[in-house]
């Protein structure tokens, strides 16, 4: 008889593998980018030949699934729109702003191929920090930076997904605010109303072409939505390695069908929850080290581009090794000096905003 635990039984505390899983996912994105940035060929990335999608693609899906789960939990525990957005803002933007500033004002001047006077008087430079740190234009470029790389001009190719993360937060806050998350029948109806069109879109030819923006809404909407549903129905979801095997078998069976991408999302979702909450023992000790995944995610790409531009002849694995050696310390400093202190100020920032709203309403 297979013994399993329900997701609800093992997901409420802090004793889990979430930090390790997210760090591995961020490292997988960096590894995938290493092949792209060395060769300039998207098809050179791992798993493209076997799944049609890169290793980094699947790793980012892990982030969206877990984000949907954790953000749904955050909403349930606060049930307050202001508090929710304070927490989300402090998690994303302080560390992002510092990364963008360091990239544009410290690293780029050392790497550019044009005079400093021309660099600092360019409109691209002047607008880069506000546009990129706000995610208005996460893929903005800097003059003279990385112009001769195999993937030219691209400064930080990881940041574009953060815009869709914010969109997902906005969607969840809306359905939470109108009470749908607290009403399972309504949640199921809304899931069908939103999820079925996304699944239908996923079946259409051309949906997963890189130039088709529809694929981002299909992919991130379904992955984030699976995370939300997993949280809301957590007491009905058993976790066991045989479930991972079953979803892997399902994906293999659907490989040649239009449902293959959706089956991959389901596999990634279930496998993520299993890895995050089931394996125990010494592996759990990593969780105490903190969450360096976000810092690794936002710093790795510009570090990789700099290494490719400065060291000729790197192969993808060499680039990945050097990237981790440089980006992991930056990620650790980001967590210790920026992200963790920002998160610790959630309550004080919320109280400050609430006092301001009370004072304004009393005028």
Secondary structure, 3 states (H helix, E strand, C coil): CCCCEEHHHHCCCCCCCHHHHHHHHHHHHHHHHHHHHHHCCHHHCCCHHHHCCCHHHHHHHHHHHHHHHHHHHHHHHHCCHHHHHHHHHHHHHHHHHHHHHHHHHHHHHHHCCCCHHHHHCCHHHHHHHHHHHCCCCCCCCCCCCCCCCCCCCCCCCCCHHHHHHHHHHHHHHHHHHCCCCCCHHHHHHHHHHHHHHHHHHHCCCCCCCCCCCHHHHHHHHHHHHHHHHHHHCHHHCEECHHHHHHHHHHHHHCCCCCCHHHHHHHHHHHHHHHHHHCCCHHHHHHHHHCCCHHHHHHHHHHHHHHHHHHCCCCCHHHHHHHHHHHHHHHHHHHHHHHHHHHHHCHHHHHHHHHHHHHHHHCC
